[in-house]
Amino acid sequence: MKASNKPPHGESVAETIASAEMAVIDTVALDKMTPTEVRATASLAAIYGLRMFGMFSILPIFAIYASTAFTEQPSALMIGLALGAYGLTQAIFQLPFGMASDKFGRKPMIYFGLFIFAIGSMVAALAMNIEGVIIGRAIQGAGAVSAVVTALLADLTRDENRTKAMASIGGTIGVAFAVSLVGGPLLNQWIGVPGIFVMTAVLTLAAIAVVKFLVPDPLHSHYHSDASAAPAKLKDVLKNTQLLRLNFGIFSLHAAQMAMFVVVPFAIKQSSNLHENQHWHLYLPILLASFVLMVPAIIYAEKYAKMKLVFVSAIAMMLLAQLTFAASIEHFWGIVVSLTLYFIAFNVLEASLPSIISKMAPAAAKGTAMGVYNTSQSLGVFVGGALGGYLSHKLGFASVFIFCSIMMFLWLILAYSMQAPPALKTKMYSLDEASAELTSEQAELLKNNLAKLVGVIEAVVLPQERTIILKIDKTQEWDETQLQTQVYQLLRG
């Protein structure tokens, strides 16, 4: 709705600001998720989980399968391309899909994207050569619905509950990854890699049914600064050197992950004679141990404002893991030690990176910052698969991890010199419909008033989104009741 030059309903500027500030108070007691919000979060998390489980399940067994399944044995480069191809097309189509959903609707774009993903899965399942698998994986990536699902979640949750909803989805993706590493070898034993691709298509069709019958229909869809990318804010995000360090980090992290799965399955089999269907015996205890050790590290980082220390330490551990891989990739127990170090560091970094992005991104451009971050991650998947395959083919297994070590060393330097993430939390509040008619002057006054509240580091007022975003200093004494009191005093002062 276009902003009016006059205060809404004939109110004075002060009255308009007061009503908006009172709307903030009204939302304080409403931070518990409603049944509709719980349903939306659970069903959209299920979509992520179904899609990601099928995508990740081939990682621990595909390289070995591809080396023997076709009449013409593919090179390691082609195997790496097959693993990483979806990352390139996902990076290309992710943001356009999200923007298209603003015009054509969230659910129609999700249906379209999931249908493309299912087609890609079947193409890969029926492929008679490695080139066919590469084409199928590329088609899978073209069904890039992540940004659309995030936008739909934003439509279905109130601002003050969106962070919890996003965290639930992030946790679902992490669980799907862990389960797939254990489940992939078992599924390979039962149905084979082509069967896993068929299963992925079936799970994707199930995800379409979830969207249709379980995900609530939003009353209205609109742009959300915290959940969607905006082209107008892209330049500022790309110029932010602190965010660029984190984007390089997620690129390197997922490049190393994909490169690892080009090499490690072969290395485990050669060093132990452990059949690929039994590799879950190795992954399961390592993953359990890494999760147990990851949780205290994240709690310590958040509770005691030591995020940079934990973050940099995890990168150093990842560097150590890559160097250990390079030195001992031909020895079984060396691989065990390397994988343990790797997954501890990976879980800490994967959990902390989104949190740091959220803290460092401008409050009004968080969605854009996350869009660039996710695109960097997808590009890392593609580059890691391709380079991992090329290096292992030309120079041997150890060269892959030497390359990954160089990336981690560069990331360590960048992370060590970055600003410490501020110890803050983001609170979002919904305003009433009248706030959409706030003039820029009224919104600026309201923002300045909110910025003066104790503990508020940054305040953003977005009238068209009917949203207030506050970044709160966690080191200061602050709670919801204090906010109510301060706003009341502000109104009466």
N, C-alpha and C positions, 0 to 999 in steps of 0.2 A: 504494500500500500504506500502510495507516495506521501512523503511528509508534508504536512500543512505548515503554512507560515504563521498560523494562529494556534494558540493553545487549544487542545481538544475540548469540546463542549463549553467553550467560553471560559475555561479556567484560567487563572493567572499562572505565570511561570512557576511561582513557588508552590501553588496548589497542585500543579501537574507533577512536579518533582516529588512532592509529599505523597501523592497517591501512588507513584511508582515505588517510592521507598517503602510505603506500607505494604505494597505487593511483595516486596522482599521479605518483610516480617511474616506475611501470611504463608509463605512457602517454607518457612523454617521448620514448622511442625509436620510437613508433608514429605520428609525425606525417606520415609519407608516405602519400598517398592510396592505398587499395587498388584493385584492378581494379573491384570493385563500386562503390566511391565514384566512380571516374572515369566508369564507365558511367552511373551515376545523374546525375552532374553534366552530362555531355554530352547525355544524352537529355532532361533537363528544360530545359536551355538551348535545345535544339532546339525544344521546345514554345513557349517564349517567342519564339524567333526566327521561327517559322512564323506565329504569331499576330500579332506586332507588325509583321512585314513587310507583311502584308495590310492591317493597320490604318493604317499610316503611308503606304502607297503612293499613296493618293488625295490626300494633303495638297497637293502642288505643282500639282495639275491640277483638283481638284474644283470650286473656285469658278468657274473659267471654264466648265467643263462644265455646271454647274447653271444658269448664266446663260442658256444657249441650248438646253438639252436638252428642256425641257418646253414644252407648248403655252402655258401661262401662265407668264410670266417671273417667277421668285421675287424677292423683295426681298433685299438684302444681309443683313438680319436673319435671314431664313429660311435663307439659305446658311450663315451663322454658326452657327445652331442645329443644322443638319445636321452640320457639322463637329464641334461640341462636345457633342452630345447624349449620346454614349457616356460622357462624363466624369461626368455627373450620376448615371446609373444605376450606373456602376462605383463611385462614391463611396458610394452607398447599399448596395450588395450585397457589397462587397469583404470587410469584416470579418465579416458574417453567414456568408458562404460558408466562411471560414476556421474559424469556430467550429463550424459544422455538420459540417465534416469530422472533428472530434474525435468526433462521435457516429455519423455514417453512413459514415465511412471516407474516406481521401484520394482514392483512385482513382475511386470512384463519384461523388464531388462534382466531380472534374475532368472526367469523362465528361459529366456533366450540364451543367456550365458551358460546355464546348466545344461541346456540341450546341446550347445556346441561342445561342452566338456564331455558329455556322454558320447557324442559322435567321435570325438578324438580318441576316447577310450576304446571304442569298438574298432576303429581304424588300427590302433596299436595291437589289439587282440588278434586281428585277422592278418596282420602283416606277415609277408613271406620272406622279408629281408630286413636288414637294419634300417634301410632308408624309409621303409614303411612305418617302422616304429618312430623314427624321428618325426615324420609327418604327423603321425597320430599324437605324439607328445606336444608338438607345436600347436595343433588344433586344440588340445586340452587347455594349454595356456591362454589361447585366444578367448576362452570362456571365462574371462577375468571378472568375476562378480564380487570380489572382496569389498571394493569401494561402495558398490551398490548396497550390499548387505549392511555395511556400516552406516550408510545414509538412512536405510530403512529402520535400523535400530534407533538412530537419532530421532526419527519421526515418531517412534512408538514409546520412547522413554522421556520422562521429564529431565530437564537439564541437570537438576540436582542428583539424579540417580544414574546418569549416563556413564560416569566413571566406573561405577560398580558393574554395570552391564558390560562395558568394554572389557573389564578385568575378567569377567566370567568367560567371555569368548576367548580371550587370550589363554586362559587356563585350559580351555577345551582343546585348543590347537596344540598346546604342549603335551597334554595327555594323549591326543591322537598320534603325535609323533612317537612318543615312547611306546605306546601299544603297537604301532605299526612295525617298529624295529624287532619286537618280539614276535608279533603275529605274522610278519612277512615270510620268514622261513617256514613256519608251520603251514601257511596257506600254500606256499610253493610245493610242499610235500603232498598236499591234498588235491590242489587244482592246477598247479603250475602257473607260470607267469602269464600266459594268455588268459587263463582263468581269472587271475587277479585283475587284469584289465577289464574282463567281462563283469566281474564283481563290482569294479569301480563304476562302470556304466549303470549297473543296477542300483547301486547306492546313490548315484546322482539322480536317477529317476525317482528314488525314494525321497531325495531332498526336494525335488519339485513338488511331490505330494505334501511334504511338510509345509512348504511355502503356501500351497493352495489351501490346505485344510487346517493347519495349526497356527500359522503366523497371522496375528490380527491384521486387519486392513487399517492403515493410518487414516485418521479423520482428514488430515491434510498433510501434504509434503512440501517442504521448503528447504532452502539452503541452511546448513548449520556450520558455523565457523569452526567448531571444535571437531567436526566429523567429516567434512567434505573439503575438497581442494577448490581453490579459487584462482583462476589464471592471473587475476590482478595482483594477487599476493605472492605469486611464484617468484618474481624477481627479488623481492626482499628476502624470501626464505633462502634462495640460492646464493645470496650475498652474505648470509650470516655464517661467519667462519666457525662458530661453535657448533652449529647444526651440520655444517659440511664435514667436520671431524667425525660426528656420529654417523653420518651417511656413509662415509668411507669405512667406518667400523662395521656396519651391518653388511655392506658389500663384501668386505674381507671375510667376515664370519661365515657367510653362506657360500662364498666361493670356496673356502677351505672345506666346508661340509660336503659340498658336491664333489670336489676333487677327491676327498677321502673315500667316498663310496665307489669311485672308479677303481681304487687300488686295494683297500682294506679287505674286501671279500676274497680276492685272490690270495692276498698275503696270509689271511687266517687259514685258508684251505691248504696252502702250500707248506706252511710252518707247522701245522698240527694234524693234517689229514682229516680234519673235522669237516664233514659234509655240510654244504651250504644250508641244508634243511635243519641242521643242528646248531647253527650259529646263534640262535636265540639263547642257548645255554650260556653263551658268553655275554650277550647284551643284557640279559635280564638282571643279573646281580650287579653289573656295572651301573646300569641305569638307576636301580634302587639305591645304591650307595651314593650316586651323584645327587639324587633328589634329596636324600637325607642331609647331605652336606651343604646343599644349595640353600635350603630354607633358613638356617641360622645366619648365613652370610647376608641374605637379603634383609632379614629382620634387624640385624645389627646395623646395616647401612642406613635403613630408614629411621630406626629408633634413635640412633645416636648421631645422625647427620654425617655419616662417614661414607656416603655414596661414592665419592671419587676414590677414596682409598680402596674400597672393595672392588670397584670397577677396574681400576688400574691393576690391582693384584690379579684379577681374573684374566685380564689381557696377558699379563706376564705368565700366568699359568698356561694359557693357550699357546703362547710362544714356546714354553717349555715342552708342551705336548707335541707340537710340530717338530721340534728338534729331536725329541725322543723317538718319534715316528721315523724321522730320517735316519737316525743312527741304528734303529733296531727293528726295522720293518720286516726283516727276514727271520726274526726270532719270536716265537709265540708269546713268551712272557713279556718281552719288550712291547708287543702289540697290546697285551692286557694292561700294562702300566700306562701306555700312551693313551689308550681309549678311556681309562679311568680319569686321567688328568684332563683329557679333552672334554668329556661329558660334564665333569664338575664345572669347568670354565664355561662351557657352552651354555649350560642351564643358568648360571649366574648372569652371563652377558645377555642372553635372550630375555631374561626377566627384567633386567635393569635398564636396558636400552630404551624401551618405550617410555619408562618412567622419566628418564633423563630428558628425552625429547620433549615430553609434556612440560617439564619444569623450565626448560630453556627456550622453548618456542614462544613467540609473542602470543598472548592469550587469544587475540582475534585471528590468528593464523595457524592455530594448532592443527586443524584439519589439513591445511596445505602442507605443513611440515611433515605430517604423518604420511601424506601422499607421496612426497619426494622420498621419504625414508623407505616406504614399501617398494617403490620403483627401484631404488638402489639395491634392496634385498633381492628382487627378482633378477636384476642384471648380474648380481653376484652368483646366483644359481647357474645362469647360462655360462658366464665366463669360467667359473670353477669347473663345470662339467667339461667344457671344450678344452681348456688348458690342462686340466688333470689328465684327460685322455691323450692329448698331444705329448705332454712331457713324459708320461709313463711309457708311451710307445717309442719315443726317440731316445730318452736318456735313462729310463728305468724308474722303479718305484720311488727311490729316495729323492729324486729330483722334484717330484710333486711336493714333497713336504719341505724341501729347501725353499721352493717358491712360496709356499704358504708361510714359512717362517719369516721370509722377507716382508710379506704383507703384514704379519703380526708385529714385527719389529717397528715398521712404519706407524702402525696404529698405536703401538705403545708410546712412541715419541709424541704423537699428536694428542693422545689422551693425557699423558703426563703434563703437557703444557696447557691443557684446556682449563677453562674456569671451572671451579668446583660447582656442581649443581646446587642451586639454592635449596635450603631445607624448607620446602613449602608444600602446601596442598592447594588444589584448585577447587573452589566452590562455585556452583552455577545456580542461578535462581531465575524462575520464570516471572515475567511481568504480565499484567493484564493486557487485553486487546487494545485498550486506549493508548498504551505505550507506543504502538506502531505509528502514532501521529505526533510523537515528540519531535520537535525541531532539533536541528543540530546544536543550537544554543542550549536548549533544555537538557539534551543528552550529555553535553559537555559539563554543565553545572552539576548534574546528578553524578557523573563520573568523578568530578573533583571532590564532591562531598563524600562519596564512598571511599576515595583514595585516602582521605584523612582519618579513617577509622583505624583504631589500634590494630597493628598486625597486618594490615593490608599493604602488600608490596605493589600490586598492579590492579587497577580496576578498569573494566571495559563495559560500556553500555551499548547494546546492539538493539535499537528500537525495532528495526524491521524483523529481527528474529525473536523479539520480545524476551530478550535474555540479558542478564547481568553475569559477568564472569569476574570473580575475585581470586587473586593469588594471595594466599595467606601464609605468613611467616610462622612455621611450626615451632620455632624456638621461643616464641612469645606465648604468654598465657592467653588463650583465645578459645571461645566456644560459641555455640549458636546463641545462647542466652545473652552473652556479652554483645553480640552483634545487634540483637533486638534493643538492648538498653542504649547502645551508642546511637543507633538510628533514631530512637525515640528522643534522646537528648538533642540530637541534631535538628529534629523537627521543631522542638520546643525552644531551642537556643536563640 
